[in-house]
Amino acid sequence: MATNFPASLDSLTNPTSSDSLNSPSHSAQHANSNDAIEALQAKVGADSSAVTTSHDYKIADHASRLTTLESAAGPGVVLIASQTGSSVASISFDNCFSSTYDNYRILVHDSLGSNSTPVSFNYRERISSSDVTTATYARAGYFRSSSSATNLYQINLSYAPLGGIADLSSSCVLDVMNPYTSNRSTIYSFTVSWGTVAAEAAWNQFLCPSTSSVDGFTLYPASGTFSGTVSVYGYVKS
């Protein structure tokens, strides 16, 4: 009989030790086995099979499609580095910006300052493990406290004041655009802080001064200390 595989499974007859060679037919047994083995090989496929119905072809095709999908889309952001500080004057990151990613997101969460009234929480660029202290930042933003609201435009700042940090609850989100290029990078930030005495929120845009490749940054309160976790993510390139 010819094999039914892969449309359906074969029902093969196994000879017993008392059967003669012609019942069941010895040659038919070999022919049926050969047919079934050949059909099985065709279904599985040889290495690098071009037969689109073979398992080898389908598995390779799916693997290629997954690789392409992951390469094209990937996760939206990738964690690069994270630090947690407890009552520290500052937190610095070195070599977190590179040519691997163009743009970055920095999250400051579970953060508490030592002051009951919010104090300025500041950002400075770093190059080769050193803060750039002679830089001039430009700022455009909106500041809202529990008692007033102010539109802000400032230039020639030696740091980027992101907003406030205080003793009850504070958080900050920063998007840093193209820090590792020779172009001046841009920062977009949103900061909220709640203190025992006052609360405030700030939305900012900063033009950063460095025209060299910036590979790190420092965050610090204008006075006192802060506790919390700072995480740096890279935006996957499209």
Helices and strands as residue ranges (DSSP letters): H 26-44, H 55-72, E 77-88, E 91-93, E 103-113, E 119-127, E 130-131, E 137-145, E 149-157, E 160-165, E 169-177, E 186-194, E 199-207, E 216-221, E 226-235
